[in-house]
Amino acid sequence: MKKITLDEFQKLIVKGRGRASAVYNEIYNLQPGEFLRIEKSDWKKRQPPGRVSSYISKKTGRKFQSFQIVNNEGWVIRRVS
């Protein structure tokens, strides 16, 4: 156990309570115009990550676009607004 600085904390990907996963947090924290590429190896769930972005959109009003990469290599999520 050790103390860390604010800069070190801000670089960490922390998991909140409930349904927050690392991918959920990354999608949730996207700014308008930013893209997130999700590799197939990063996604272990049965449903595609577009379901997560849809859930976040319904919950917060943020708009996302979800794309599947050709050859089933993964997905790209774009925050529209």
Backbone torsions as a table, in degrees:
resi	resn	phi	psi	omega
1	MET	NA	137.8	177.3
2	LYS	-151.2	156.2	176.1
3	LYS	-80.1	145.9	178.4
4	ILE	-126.7	162.7	-180.0
5	THR	-87.7	170.9	177.7
6	LEU	-62.2	-40.1	178.6
7	ASP	-61.5	-42.5	178.6
8	GLU	-64.5	-39.6	179.2
9	PHE	-64.6	-41.0	-178.3
10	GLN	-67.6	-23.0	178.2
11	LYS	-82.5	-15.0	-179.2
12	LEU	-79.7	148.7	170.0
13	ILE	-100.6	107.4	-176.0
14	VAL	-102.0	150.6	179.8
15	LYS	-101.6	127.0	177.7
16	GLY	-83.0	-169.3	178.3
17	ARG	-82.2	154.9	174.8
18	GLY	82.7	-133.8	-170.8
19	ARG	-85.3	8.1	-176.9
20	ALA	-70.8	121.9	171.7
21	SER	-117.5	175.3	-179.9
22	ALA	-61.5	-42.2	-180.0
23	VAL	-68.8	-42.0	177.3
24	TYR	-56.5	-47.4	-179.7
25	ASN	-62.8	-40.3	179.6
26	GLU	-64.9	-43.9	178.1
27	ILE	-65.0	-44.5	-178.4
28	TYR	-60.4	-36.1	-175.9
29	ASN	-90.7	4.9	177.1
30	LEU	-64.3	141.4	174.9
31	GLN	-95.4	156.2	178.8
32	PRO	-53.9	132.0	-179.4
33	GLY	90.4	-8.2	179.4
34	GLU	-88.0	153.9	179.3
35	PHE	-119.6	149.8	175.5
36	LEU	-130.9	120.7	176.0
37	ARG	-95.4	127.0	-179.7
38	ILE	-113.7	116.0	179.3
39	GLU	-74.2	152.3	178.5
40	LYS	-57.2	-36.1	-178.7
41	SER	-71.0	-21.1	179.4
42	ASP	-82.4	-15.0	-173.1
43	TRP	-112.3	113.7	-175.8
44	LYS	-106.4	-1.6	-175.4
45	LYS	-89.2	164.5	-177.9
46	ARG	-75.3	-42.0	-179.8
47	GLN	-81.5	148.7	179.8
48	PRO	-70.3	159.6	-178.2
49	PRO	-64.2	-14.7	174.6
50	GLY	-60.1	-27.9	176.4
51	ARG	-65.6	-38.4	179.1
52	VAL	-66.8	-45.0	-180.0
53	SER	-64.8	-34.7	176.8
54	SER	-65.2	-42.3	178.0
55	TYR	-61.9	-45.6	179.3
56	ILE	-63.9	-39.0	179.6
57	SER	-61.8	-45.1	179.3
58	LYS	-66.4	-33.9	-176.5
59	LYS	-78.3	-35.4	-171.7
60	THR	-116.5	-15.7	-176.9
61	GLY	86.4	0.4	176.3
62	ARG	-73.7	147.2	-178.4
63	LYS	-107.4	134.7	-179.8
64	PHE	-130.2	155.9	168.4
65	GLN	-121.3	140.5	-178.8
66	SER	-121.3	133.9	-179.8
67	PHE	-130.0	142.0	173.4
68	GLN	-98.5	134.3	179.5
69	ILE	-77.1	139.3	-179.4
70	VAL	-57.5	151.6	-177.7
71	ASN	69.5	17.8	175.5
72	ASN	56.8	39.9	-179.9
73	GLU	-84.7	-17.3	-179.1
74	GLY	156.5	-155.9	-175.9
75	TRP	-139.0	161.5	172.8
76	VAL	-128.0	129.9	176.6
77	ILE	-112.3	131.2	178.0
78	ARG	-119.4	133.0	174.5
79	ARG	-88.3	120.4	-177.4
80	VAL	-87.9	-50.2	178.9
81	SER	-149.4	NA	NA
